[in-house]
């Protein structure tokens, strides 16, 4: 069968179950595509050819016996943030050079237990710190989309840029990402795919390289809302190894896709209407409002008054936690080690050479805000702001079922335009960080293209652990928007 890599997860699942093609054939189609394309896109940092083939053969055996599981034979890519027994895990950093875990993250283990096939590890900003995938020690991932009539390389977003680009370029059927301040939703919007950041605690963080422990959450990235629902149902669940994991049943997310939003109350937060918002972002937002109103939803204006403090609070809380989490990387037991005259100089040299500029910047910011002289002025105030932001969402959800907002302040931008200006890079998270601060679920849905032919997305934010409503609303938006134009294949 031709174009196996064009199939959604849902379609591939049905084709495998009916015997129209084998898991081995599907996996080989993706491996061939990766071989032809990854040199240009740089989405994969490691391709696990033989492991993928072995897993596909096992899937075929189970399918022949009628023992196929939820993701049997579906080829997936894994963000380099997840520890896997197969191959190395570096979190995009030189300081974890050649680190080979002896254990598997809970989330990836759940996927393998449901029959998924591992294609390899995907590129990312170093330790998740970045919005353009340019801080990776493996070099930037390139967006499959380009501005019409140009060959200017564009960002795929960050930090899950490799995951987003691999899905968009048909280098995997779906991918694992992580979201600390928008790292699933922002790259999803810039590459025209769907992604969901689940409620904090819905997916285990065990075996996931820590960036900001109170904000990090794993989530799926795929081509459709239904595909994300399928993958999330497999990866979610309680894990006693993670103290922040919530012991709640995992809903049947795919069953939530009813196509009916009649009577659903959609909140439109006025604080997200920024004076500097580009017209194309305002227009796609209004279009999404109109689509949901036409589908029978009720549109309600709401207020999130502390929204303007979310970005500065995030860039105090996140560096503070990450500076603490990254203390463990010292070159002693694993990863990169630089030479030194004594143990202190070895530590200093290892961290100076092993960490990239953005990681070092955030370590210094975090160390500063946690210092005894400034902790009360910065870190403790940011924690109080976090409480206020959470309370804003609670009050809004007394009136509405979900919120609809933009995802990004622009479409994909050329590489190199944000790395010289950290504040500009941080501004890319302006619509997404509040969700992480409040621990809520949120989804990006591709909703159109701008005048340059670049994807634009919309964000749906839900109550804690109410991912089913997000999927239901997201599917209606997806249906109204229709499929995005595919990018011209320039990468082969």
C-alpha positions as CSV (number, residue, x, y, z in Angstrom):
1,X,0.0,0.0,0.0
2,X,1.3,3.5,-0.9
3,X,1.6,6.5,1.4
4,X,1.5,4.5,4.6
5,X,3.1,7.4,6.4
6,X,0.2,9.7,5.5
7,X,-2.2,7.7,7.6
8,X,-3.4,8.9,10.9
9,X,-2.9,6.7,14.0
10,X,-6.6,5.9,13.9
11,X,-6.5,4.9,10.2
12,X,-3.3,2.9,10.7
13,X,-4.8,1.1,13.7
14,X,-7.8,0.0,11.6
15,X,-5.6,-1.0,8.7
16,X,-3.4,-3.1,10.9
17,X,-6.3,-4.9,12.5
18,X,-7.8,-5.7,9.2
19,X,-4.5,-7.0,7.8
20,X,-4.3,-4.5,5.0
21,X,-0.6,-4.1,5.8
22,X,1.7,-5.2,8.5
23,X,3.4,-3.4,11.3
24,X,6.7,-4.2,9.7
25,X,5.7,-2.6,6.5
26,X,4.4,0.5,8.3
27,X,7.6,0.8,10.4
28,X,9.8,0.3,7.3
29,X,7.9,3.1,5.5
30,X,8.7,5.5,8.4
31,X,12.3,4.4,8.6
32,X,12.7,5.0,4.9
33,X,11.1,8.4,5.3
34,X,13.4,9.3,8.2
35,X,16.5,8.2,6.2
36,X,15.5,10.4,3.3
37,X,14.4,13.5,5.3
38,X,16.1,13.8,8.7
39,X,19.3,15.2,7.3
40,X,17.5,18.3,6.3
41,X,14.9,18.6,9.1
42,X,17.1,17.3,12.0
43,X,14.1,16.0,14.0
44,X,15.7,12.8,15.2
45,X,18.9,12.7,17.2
46,X,18.8,8.9,17.3
47,X,17.0,6.4,15.1
48,X,16.6,3.0,16.7
49,X,16.3,1.0,13.4
50,X,16.7,-2.6,14.7
51,X,14.7,-2.0,17.9
52,X,11.9,-0.6,15.8
53,X,12.0,-3.7,13.5
54,X,12.0,-6.1,16.4
55,X,9.1,-4.4,18.0
56,X,7.2,-4.3,14.7
57,X,7.7,-8.1,14.2
58,X,6.4,-8.7,17.7
59,X,3.3,-6.6,16.9
60,X,2.7,-8.6,13.8
61,X,2.8,-11.8,15.7
62,X,0.2,-10.5,18.2
63,X,-2.0,-9.1,15.5
64,X,-2.0,-12.5,13.7
65,X,-3.1,-14.2,16.9
66,X,-5.8,-11.6,17.5
67,X,-4.1,-10.2,20.5
68,X,-3.5,-6.7,19.3
69,X,-3.4,-4.0,22.0
70,X,-4.5,-0.3,21.8
71,X,-1.4,0.9,19.9
72,X,-0.2,-2.4,18.4
73,X,2.2,-1.7,15.6
74,X,1.9,2.2,15.7
75,X,5.4,3.8,15.1
76,X,6.1,6.7,17.5
77,X,9.0,9.1,18.2
78,X,10.1,9.9,21.7
79,X,11.3,13.3,22.8
80,X,14.9,13.1,24.1
81,X,13.6,14.2,27.6
82,X,12.4,10.6,28.3
83,X,14.8,8.0,29.6
84,X,14.7,4.9,27.5
85,X,16.6,1.6,27.7
86,X,17.0,1.8,24.0
87,X,19.8,4.1,23.1
88,X,21.0,7.3,24.8
89,X,19.1,10.0,26.5
90,X,20.7,13.5,26.5
91,X,17.9,16.0,26.9
92,X,19.5,18.0,24.1
93,X,22.6,18.7,26.3
94,X,26.2,18.0,26.0
95,X,26.5,17.5,29.7
96,X,24.5,14.2,29.3
97,X,26.8,13.0,26.5
98,X,26.4,9.3,25.9
99,X,24.2,8.8,29.0
100,X,22.5,5.4,28.6
101,X,19.7,4.9,31.2
102,X,19.3,1.4,32.8
103,X,15.5,2.1,33.1
104,X,12.5,3.2,31.1
105,X,10.3,6.2,31.8
106,X,6.8,5.2,33.0
107,X,5.1,7.1,30.1
108,X,7.2,5.4,27.4
109,X,6.8,2.1,29.1
110,X,3.0,2.5,29.0
111,X,3.2,3.0,25.3
112,X,5.3,-0.1,24.7
113,X,3.0,-2.1,26.9
114,X,0.1,-1.1,24.6
115,X,2.1,-2.2,21.5
116,X,3.6,1.0,20.1
117,X,6.9,0.8,18.1
118,X,9.8,3.1,19.0
119,X,11.4,4.8,16.0
120,X,13.9,6.9,17.9
121,X,14.7,9.9,20.1
122,X,13.6,13.4,19.0
123,X,15.5,16.7,19.1
124,X,14.6,19.4,21.7
125,X,15.9,22.6,23.3
126,X,18.5,21.8,25.9
127,X,16.7,20.6,29.1
128,X,13.5,22.0,27.6
129,X,14.9,25.6,27.9
130,X,13.9,27.4,24.7
131,X,11.1,28.3,22.3
132,X,12.8,27.6,19.0
133,X,14.8,24.4,19.3
134,X,18.0,26.3,18.8
135,X,19.6,25.6,22.2
136,X,20.0,21.9,21.4
137,X,23.5,20.5,21.4
138,X,22.4,18.6,18.2
139,X,21.6,21.8,16.3
140,X,18.2,23.3,15.5
141,X,15.2,21.4,14.1
142,X,13.8,22.9,10.9
143,X,10.1,23.5,10.4
144,X,8.7,21.6,7.4
145,X,6.7,24.7,6.5
146,X,8.3,27.7,4.7
147,X,7.2,31.2,3.8
148,X,5.7,31.1,0.3
149,X,8.4,31.7,-2.3
150,X,11.4,31.5,0.0
151,X,13.8,29.0,1.3
152,X,14.4,30.7,4.7
153,X,14.7,28.0,7.4
154,X,12.0,28.5,10.1
155,X,11.8,27.4,13.7
156,X,9.7,24.3,14.5
157,X,9.2,25.8,18.0
158,X,10.4,24.6,21.3
159,X,11.2,22.9,23.3
160,X,9.4,19.9,21.6
161,X,10.4,21.1,18.2
162,X,11.8,17.7,17.1
163,X,8.5,16.0,18.0
164,X,6.4,18.6,16.2
165,X,8.5,18.6,13.0
166,X,8.6,14.8,12.9
167,X,4.8,14.6,13.1
168,X,4.3,17.3,10.5
169,X,6.9,15.9,8.1
170,X,5.4,12.3,8.4
171,X,8.5,11.0,10.1
172,X,6.4,9.3,12.8
173,X,2.7,8.6,13.3
174,X,2.8,10.5,16.7
175,X,5.3,11.6,19.2
176,X,5.8,12.2,22.9
177,X,6.5,15.8,24.0
178,X,6.8,17.6,27.3
179,X,5.2,20.9,28.3
180,X,6.6,23.1,31.1
181,X,5.5,26.5,29.8
182,X,4.0,25.8,26.4
183,X,6.5,23.3,24.9
184,X,3.9,21.1,23.3
185,X,1.4,23.8,22.3
186,X,3.7,26.4,20.8
187,X,5.6,24.0,18.4
188,X,2.3,22.3,17.6
189,X,0.9,25.7,16.5
190,X,4.0,26.5,14.5
191,X,4.0,23.2,12.6
192,X,0.2,22.7,12.1
193,X,-0.3,19.7,14.4
194,X,-2.4,18.8,17.5
195,X,-0.9,18.5,20.9
196,X,-2.2,18.4,24.4
197,X,-0.6,19.3,27.7
198,X,-2.6,17.2,30.2
199,X,-3.5,18.2,33.8
200,X,-0.4,18.2,36.1
201,X,-0.4,14.7,37.7
202,X,-2.3,13.0,34.9
203,X,0.9,11.5,33.4
204,X,3.8,10.2,35.4
205,X,7.0,12.2,35.4
206,X,9.1,9.2,36.6
207,X,12.0,8.7,34.1
208,X,11.5,12.1,32.5
209,X,14.5,14.4,32.8
210,X,13.5,17.1,35.3
211,X,13.3,20.8,34.2
212,X,10.8,22.4,36.5
213,X,9.3,19.6,38.7
214,X,6.2,21.5,39.6
215,X,5.3,22.4,36.0
216,X,6.6,19.6,33.8
217,X,4.0,17.3,32.2
218,X,4.2,14.8,29.4
219,X,1.8,14.8,26.5
220,X,1.1,13.4,23.0
221,X,1.6,15.2,19.7
222,X,-0.1,13.9,16.5
223,X,-1.9,15.0,13.4
224,X,-5.5,14.9,14.7
225,X,-7.4,15.4,17.9
226,X,-8.5,11.7,17.7
227,X,-4.9,10.5,17.5
228,X,-4.0,12.5,20.6
229,X,-6.9,11.0,22.4
230,X,-5.8,7.5,21.5
231,X,-2.2,8.1,22.6
232,X,-3.1,9.9,25.8
233,X,-5.3,7.1,26.9
234,X,-2.4,4.7,26.7
235,X,0.3,7.0,28.3
236,X,-1.8,8.4,31.2
237,X,-2.4,6.7,34.6
238,X,-1.3,6.6,38.2
239,X,2.3,5.8,39.0
240,X,3.3,5.2,42.7
241,X,6.9,6.0,41.7
242,X,5.9,9.6,41.1
243,X,4.7,11.5,44.2
244,X,2.8,14.0,42.1
245,X,0.9,11.4,40.1
246,X,-2.8,11.5,40.8
247,X,-4.7,8.2,41.5
248,X,-7.7,8.7,39.3
249,X,-9.2,6.5,36.6
250,X,-8.2,7.3,33.0
251,X,-11.3,8.2,31.0
252,X,-12.0,6.7,27.5
253,X,-10.8,9.8,25.8
254,X,-11.6,8.7,22.3
255,X,-15.2,8.1,23.4
256,X,-15.5,11.8,24.2
257,X,-15.3,12.7,20.5
258,X,-19.0,13.2,20.0
259,X,-18.8,16.2,17.7
260,X,-21.4,17.9,19.9
261,X,-20.7,21.2,21.7
262,X,-24.3,22.4,21.9
263,X,-24.7,24.3,25.2
264,X,-21.0,24.2,26.0
265,X,-19.9,27.5,27.5
266,X,-16.8,28.9,25.9
267,X,-14.9,31.5,27.9
268,X,-13.1,34.3,26.1
269,X,-10.6,36.0,28.5
270,X,-10.3,39.7,27.7
271,X,-6.7,39.9,29.1
272,X,-5.5,37.8,26.1
273,X,-6.4,40.6,23.7
274,X,-3.0,42.4,23.7
275,X,-2.5,45.8,22.1
276,X,0.5,44.3,20.2
277,X,-1.4,41.3,18.9
278,X,-0.9,40.8,15.1
279,X,-4.0,41.0,13.1
280,X,-3.6,37.4,11.8
281,X,-3.7,36.1,15.4
282,X,-6.8,38.2,16.3
283,X,-8.5,37.0,13.1
284,X,-7.9,33.3,13.7
285,X,-9.1,33.7,17.3
286,X,-12.4,35.4,16.1
287,X,-12.8,32.7,13.5
288,X,-12.6,30.0,16.2
289,X,-15.2,31.9,18.3
290,X,-17.5,32.0,15.3
291,X,-17.0,28.3,14.6
292,X,-17.9,27.3,18.1
293,X,-20.9,29.6,18.2
294,X,-22.2,28.2,14.9
295,X,-21.8,24.7,16.4
296,X,-24.2,25.6,19.2
297,X,-21.8,26.7,22.0
298,X,-22.4,29.6,24.2
299,X,-19.7,32.4,24.1
300,X,-19.0,34.0,27.5
301,X,-16.6,36.9,28.2
302,X,-14.5,36.2,31.3
303,X,-11.6,37.9,33.1
304,X,-8.3,36.5,34.3
305,X,-7.0,39.7,35.9
306,X,-3.5,38.3,36.9
307,X,-2.7,37.1,33.4
308,X,-0.2,39.9,32.9
309,X,1.9,38.6,35.8
310,X,2.1,35.0,34.5
311,X,5.1,35.4,32.2
312,X,7.3,37.2,34.8
313,X,6.2,34.8,37.5
314,X,7.1,31.9,35.3
315,X,10.5,33.2,34.5
316,X,11.2,33.4,38.3
317,X,9.7,30.0,39.3
318,X,11.1,28.0,36.4
319,X,14.8,29.2,36.7
320,X,14.6,28.7,40.4
321,X,13.5,25.1,40.2
322,X,15.7,24.3,37.3
323,X,18.8,25.7,38.9
324,X,18.2,23.3,41.8
325,X,17.4,20.3,39.5
326,X,20.5,20.8,37.4
327,X,22.9,20.7,40.4
328,X,23.1,17.0,40.0
329,X,25.0,17.3,36.7
330,X,28.6,17.5,37.9
331,X,30.5,15.0,35.7
332,X,31.2,12.6,38.5
333,X,29.0,9.5,37.9
334,X,27.6,9.9,34.4
335,X,27.6,12.1,31.3
336,X,30.2,14.6,30.2
337,X,33.3,15.3,32.3
338,X,35.9,18.0,31.7
339,X,39.4,17.8,33.1
340,X,40.5,19.9,36.1
341,X,43.4,20.4,38.4
342,X,41.2,19.3,41.4
343,X,37.7,18.3,42.0
344,X,36.4,21.9,42.3
345,X,37.9,22.9,38.9
346,X,36.6,19.7,37.4
347,X,33.1,20.7,38.5
348,X,33.5,24.2,37.2
349,X,34.9,23.1,33.9
350,X,32.3,20.4,33.4
351,X,29.4,22.7,33.9
352,X,30.9,25.6,32.0
353,X,31.6,23.4,28.9
354,X,28.7,21.0,29.3
355,X,25.8,23.5,29.6
356,X,24.8,25.8,26.8
357,X,24.3,29.6,27.1
358,X,20.6,29.5,27.8
359,X,20.8,26.8,30.4
360,X,23.6,28.8,32.2
361,X,21.6,31.9,32.0
362,X,18.6,30.3,33.7
363,X,20.8,28.7,36.3
364,X,22.2,32.1,37.2
365,X,18.8,33.7,37.3
366,X,17.5,30.8,39.5
367,X,20.4,31.0,41.8
368,X,19.9,34.7,42.2
369,X,16.2,34.6,43.0
370,X,16.8,31.8,45.5
371,X,19.6,33.6,47.3
372,X,18.9,34.7,50.9
373,X,19.0,38.4,50.0
374,X,16.4,38.2,47.2
375,X,14.3,35.2,47.9
376,X,11.5,37.1,49.6
377,X,11.5,39.9,46.9
378,X,11.3,37.5,44.0
379,X,10.7,33.8,44.5
380,X,8.2,34.0,47.4
381,X,6.3,36.8,45.6
382,X,6.2,34.7,42.4
383,X,4.7,31.8,44.4
384,X,2.0,34.1,45.7
385,X,1.2,35.3,42.1
386,X,1.0,31.6,41.2
387,X,-1.8,31.2,43.7
388,X,-3.6,34.3,42.3
389,X,-3.4,33.0,38.8
390,X,-4.8,29.6,39.9
391,X,-7.7,31.4,41.6
392,X,-8.5,33.4,38.5
393,X,-9.0,30.2,36.5
394,X,-11.1,28.7,39.3
395,X,-13.5,31.7,39.2
396,X,-13.6,31.6,35.4
397,X,-14.5,27.9,35.4
398,X,-17.5,28.6,37.7
399,X,-19.0,30.4,34.6
400,X,-17.6,28.4,31.6
401,X,-16.6,24.9,30.6
402,X,-13.5,25.7,28.6
403,X,-11.5,28.8,27.6
404,X,-10.5,29.6,24.0
405,X,-7.3,31.7,23.4
406,X,-4.5,32.2,20.9
407,X,-1.4,29.9,21.3
408,X,1.4,32.0,20.0
409,X,2.0,35.7,19.3
410,X,3.1,34.9,15.7
411,X,3.5,32.2,13.1
412,X,6.8,30.4,12.8
413,X,9.8,32.8,12.6
414,X,13.2,32.5,11.0
415,X,16.0,30.8,12.9
416,X,18.3,33.2,14.6
417,X,15.7,35.9,15.3
418,X,15.2,35.1,19.0
419,X,18.4,33.6,20.3
420,X,20.2,37.0,20.5
421,X,17.3,38.5,22.5
422,X,16.3,36.2,25.4
423,X,13.3,38.5,26.3
424,X,11.9,38.1,22.8
425,X,12.3,34.4,23.0
426,X,10.5,34.3,26.4
427,X,7.7,36.4,24.9
428,X,6.8,33.4,22.7
429,X,5.3,31.8,25.9
430,X,3.0,34.7,26.7
431,X,-0.3,32.8,26.0
432,X,0.8,29.4,27.4
433,X,2.6,29.7,30.7
434,X,-0.4,30.6,32.8
435,X,-1.8,27.1,32.1
436,X,1.3,25.4,33.5
437,X,1.3,27.7,36.6
438,X,-2.3,26.6,37.3
439,X,-1.6,22.9,36.5
440,X,-4.5,22.8,34.0
441,X,-5.0,20.9,30.7
442,X,-4.7,22.7,27.4
443,X,-4.8,21.7,23.7
444,X,-3.5,23.3,20.5
445,X,-5.7,22.8,17.4
446,X,-4.4,23.9,14.0
447,X,-6.9,26.4,12.7
448,X,-5.7,27.9,9.5
449,X,-2.7,29.5,7.8
450,X,-1.6,33.1,7.4
451,X,-0.9,35.1,4.2
452,X,2.6,33.4,4.0
453,X,1.0,29.9,4.1
454,X,2.3,29.3,7.7
455,X,0.1,27.4,10.2
456,X,-1.8,29.1,13.0
457,X,-3.4,27.4,16.0
458,X,-5.9,28.0,18.8
459,X,-5.6,26.9,22.4
460,X,-8.4,25.3,24.4
461,X,-8.0,25.4,28.2
462,X,-10.0,23.1,30.5
463,X,-10.7,22.4,34.1
464,X,-8.3,20.1,35.9
465,X,-8.7,16.5,34.8
466,X,-11.4,17.5,32.3
467,X,-9.5,16.5,29.2
468,X,-12.6,14.8,27.6
469,X,-14.2,18.2,27.2
470,X,-11.0,19.6,25.6
471,X,-11.1,16.7,23.1
472,X,-14.7,17.3,22.3
473,X,-14.3,21.0,21.7
474,X,-11.0,20.5,19.9
475,X,-12.6,18.1,17.4
476,X,-15.3,20.6,16.6
477,X,-12.6,23.3,15.9
478,X,-10.6,20.8,13.9
479,X,-13.6,19.9,11.8
480,X,-14.6,23.5,11.2
481,X,-11.1,24.5,10.2
482,X,-10.6,21.6,7.8
483,X,-7.2,20.1,7.0
484,X,-4.3,22.5,6.6
485,X,-2.5,22.7,3.3
486,X,0.5,20.3,3.4
487,X,4.0,21.9,3.3
488,X,5.8,21.5,0.0
489,X,8.3,18.7,0.3
490,X,11.6,20.5,0.1
491,X,13.5,18.2,2.5
492,X,14.2,15.2,0.3
